[in-house]
């Protein structure tokens, strides 16, 4: 039976573990934190990610903890920036809280497959297996090691030295999920403002509101995260400090506001060796202004599940396959890299076109062009593999 060690129990690591188990592969997931947790507030899952989760048997459960949202852009005066050349399906995604999605995926993959408080230390590749050394002094032998350990990946540091995550200069993000009974939020709104600021607010499935502010080419930061977010909100709403976004920020407790200097992973010359492979942000962390990092990482997980499925057992199954020959791991990983690197080179080009759009109208158009491409090409890949 093929055996895999997955490093990282975030969304991509857990989805990878689930995809591999469904393909008939024995899985151990190692997580350095002492509990399943999620960094960040909420995330968007696009239709191509939901198709993967449907195929893994958890799509309906994920929809029950999410709120369907349309990515409709407005200017600071509230005017809609329409993109009539694209359909409503190109703007529609599911907003879910990271912690809830992580818990759901951990239950689906099986908590007994997850080793908490067990970090990755190093690996040693052999002709027919890889030995994974762990922070508790133990080691695991496996057919394949999957590094799904995020932008600061320790697996990537060994596989492709010198590729540390780098700052996206001047790009910062502030966000929170909050209950705001004193602020009226009749609709979801994504706002393209001045001074490089973008942001908005989206209602969650349980009555809360997720708000976000980010800025490209930010001047040096001063004050608390709440003060920093409020200073930028005035560029996103003609109501200024009396507007809806500013109101949401004002009622958010300081400790709930997450601030991040946005970090990027540089383009990598390779994602794999014979028995080691990167997935998700470990391979391709990009700016969150395209709100697609989780969706794209879930695609990685699905592709690994398909390519590493034991020979003669290409269909997904809940049963571990013990009576079929193991797959050719080096060939499967080479096929994964051949598919992923060109795809993400194109993602990077489309993301840059959004970031550097000279006007709000062009930002909106370039963004929906990206989501249309991502959804349609993602669905085609699912159909080819089905």
N, C-alpha and C positions, 0 to 999 in steps of 0.2 A: 504494500500500500504506500502511495506517495505521502510524505509527511512534510508539513510546512511549519516554520516558526515565523510569526508576524510580530514585528516590533512596533508598538504603539496601539493603544486602545481608544483612539479617537474615532471619529465617524468613518474615515477611510479604512483604518485598521480593522475596525469591527465589521464593516461591510465586506472587506477582503476576506476576513475569517469566515463570514457567513457564505460568501460565494464559493470559497474553496471547500467548505464542508458540504455544501449542496452538490458540488462536483465529485464528491467521493474521496476527499483528501482529509487526512488527519491533521488537525490544526492545534497549535499552542500559540496563544497571544500573550506577549509579555509587555507589561505596563509599569513604568518606573514609579508612577504615583501610587499612593496607598489606597486609592479608591477610583472608581469610574467617575470622571468629572469632565467638564467642558470649559475651554477658554473661550470667552465671548458670550454674546447675548443671544442673538437669533441669526438664522441664515435662510436663504432662499433655495428651494429645490425646484428645478425646472423640469419640464415634461420628460426629458431624456433620463434624468435621474429617477423619476417616479416609475418609468418603464422598467428600469433595472430593479428597483425595489419590489415592483409587482412580480417580476420573474423570480425573485428570491422569497416570495411569499409573505412579505411584510408591508406591501404598499397600502392596503386599506388601514392597517394600524397606524401607519405614518400619517395618512390623511386625517385620521381622527384627532391627532394632536397638532394639526396645522390649520392655518387660515389661508384660503385662496385669495390671492392678491394680484392686481394688475399693475404692471410697471408703466404708469402714465406720468409723463414728465410735465411740469409746470414751470413758469417763470416766477420771479418773486412777487409779481402782482396777482398770481393765481391763474394766469391764462394758460390754457392747455397747449402744449407743443405737440401737435398731432403728427403721426407718421402714417398717412393713409395708404402708402404702398405696401404696408404690412398688415397682417390680420391680427385679431385679438389673441389668438393662440401664441403669437410671438411675444406677447407682453405678460403672459400669465404664469405665475409660479406659486408655490406653496411656502408660506412663511412658517417655520418651526423653531422652537427654542432648542438650542444645542443640547442642553442637559437632558431634556426629555427624549430627544432623538438618540442620544448616547445610551440612555437607560434601556430604551426599547431595543436597540440593536444588541446590547449586551445580553438581554434576556433571550433574544432570537438565536444568537450564536451559541449561547450556553455559558453561564457563569463559570462552570467547571473547566472551561477551556482557557480561562483568563488567569494569568499569574500576576497579581498585583504586587506593588513594591518590589518589582524585579526589573531592573534596568538592563539595557544592552551595554556590553563592554567592548567586545571585539568578535570577529569571526575568522575562521580559517577554512579555506576551501580545499577540498580534496577531489580526486577524480570522480567519485561517485556520491559524495555528500558534502555538506557544510557543517562545521561545528560552531555553534553559537555560544560564546561565553557571556555569563550574566553576572549582575552586580552582587548577587548573594553567594557567589563562588561556585555555583553550579554551571553546567553546560548542557546543551541540547544538540543532538545530531539530527539533521533533517536533510531532505532532498533539495529544499529551497528555503531561502531566507528572504522575507519581504520587509523592506524598510518603509514603514508607514508612520514614521515618527516626526513628521512635521518639518517646518522650515529650518529648524535647528538640528536636523537629523544627524544622529551619531553614526548611523549606517552609511549615509552619504559621505560623511567625513572620511571613512575608511575606503569606500568604493571609488570616490572621485575627490581626492584631497585638494584643498585650496578652493573649495566652492562654498565657503561660508555664506550664510544669509547676509544680505547687504541692505543698508538703508535706502529707501526710495526718497532721495533728498527733498525735504520740505513737505512730505506727504504725511498728514496726520489724520486720525479718525477718532471720534468720540461717539459713544453710543450707550444706550441703556434700555431696559424694559421696565416699565413703571405702571402702577395704578394711578390714574390721574382724574379723580372724581370732579375736581374743580375746573377741568379743562375740557371743552367740547371738541370732539374730534369726529365730525360727521362723515369724513371720507379719508381714504388713504391718499397720500400725496408725496411725490418725489419732486424735489425742487432743484433747479439749476440756477444758481445765483451768480453774483459778481465776486471779484477777488479770488477766483479759483475755488469757490465754495460750492459744494453739493450736499444735499441732505434730504430730510423729510421725516415722515412718520407713517407707521402702518399699524393697524389694529390687529391684535393677536386673537387666537381662537378662544381664549379664556377671559376676555374683557380688559386686558392690559393694552398698552401701546408701546411699540418699539420705535424709538427715535434715533436718528443718525445724523451726524454732521461730519463732513470731511473737507479737507482743503489741500489743494496742490500749491506748491511754492509758498508755503506758510512762512511768515516772518517768525523770528525767535519767540518762543512761548513764555508767557508770564502768568502768574497767578495759579489758582487751582484749576483742575480739569473742568469744573462747572463754569468758572469764569471764562476759560478759554473757549468752551463750546458756546457760551452766550455771546461772546464777542463776534463769533462767526455766524451765529443765527441771524444777526441783523442784516447780513448780506443775502439772506435766503427768504426774507419775508418783508414786504413793504410795511407790515405792521410793526417792524422793528422789535423792540423789547416788549411790545404788547401783543405780538402775533402768537399763533398757535404753537409753533415750534419753540419759541422762547418760553411760552407758558409751560410746556412739557419739561423743558430743561430746568426751569425754576422750581418745580415741585419734585424733582428727582433728588433723593438723598445723595449727598456727595459720594458715599461709599459704593453706590450702585453704578456710578458713571465710569465706564471703561475708556481709557485713552491709550492709543497705540501709535507709536512711530511705525509707519508701514514698512515692512521688510520684504525683500524680494530674493528669490533664489536665481542666480545667474543661469543662462542657458548652459546645459550640461552636454559634454561631448558624448556621454553614454549614460544610460540608466541601468544597465545590467552588466553582470559578468556571467560566468557559466551557471552559477547557482545563487546569485544575489540579485535582487531587483528592487527598484524604488517605485513608490506609488504615492499619489496625492501631493501635498505640499512639499514633501521630501524631495520630489522631483521637479516641481514646477510652481512653487508659491509665487503668486503674482499679486498685483494691486487689487484690493477688494472693490474697486469702483465698478467692476463688471459683475459683482455679486454671483460668481459662478464657481468659486474654488471647490466647494463641497460637491457640487454637481459633477464637475470634471473629474474629481477624485473618485467618486462613485463609479463613473465610467471605467476608470483604471481597474478598480476592483472587479468589475464584471468581466472585463477582458482577461484578466489573469485567471479567473475562475474557468472561463471557457478554454483557454489555451493549455492550462495545466490539468484539465480533466483527464483521468486515466484513459489510455488508449482503449478504444472499443466501448467507452462509456461516455459518449459525448453529451448525452442528455443529463440535465440537472436532476439530482435525486437527494432525498433526505437520508438515504441509506449509505453508509460507508461502503465503498466497493472494495472487496477483498479478493475477488476472483478474476480480476483483469490486470494486464500488465501495466506498470507505471508508465507515465508519459516520458518523452524525451525532454527533460527539463531545459538543457541548454538551448535546444531548438525552439521550445516554447517561449523562453525569455527573449531570444533573438527576434522572434516574430512580434512579440509585444513591443520591443523597442522600435522595430521598423514601422509599426503602426503609430506609436505614441509621439515620437520625436517630431515627425513632420506635422502632426495634428497640432501640437503645442506651439510650434513655430508660427503656424497660422493664427492660433489663438493670440499669441503675443502681438502679431501685426494688427489684428482687429482691436485688441485692447489699447494699443498705442493710438490708433485712429480715434477711439473714444476719448482718451485722456487729452489728446492734443487738438480736439475739435475747436475751431476758433469762435464758434457761437453756440448758445444753448440749443438752437434748432438743429445744428449739425451734430452736437453731442447726442441729442435724442435719436436722430436718424441713424447715426453710427452705432449706437447702443442696440437699437432694435434690429439692425442688420446683423450684429453679432449674435444676439439671442436666436434670431431666425436660422442662421447658419448652424449654431450649436445644436439646436433642437432637431432640425431636419437631418443633419449628418449623424447625430446620435441615434435617431430612430432608424436610419438606414443600416447602421452598424448592428443594431439589435435584430433587424429583420434578416440580415445576412447570416447571423449566427444562430438564429432560431430554428 
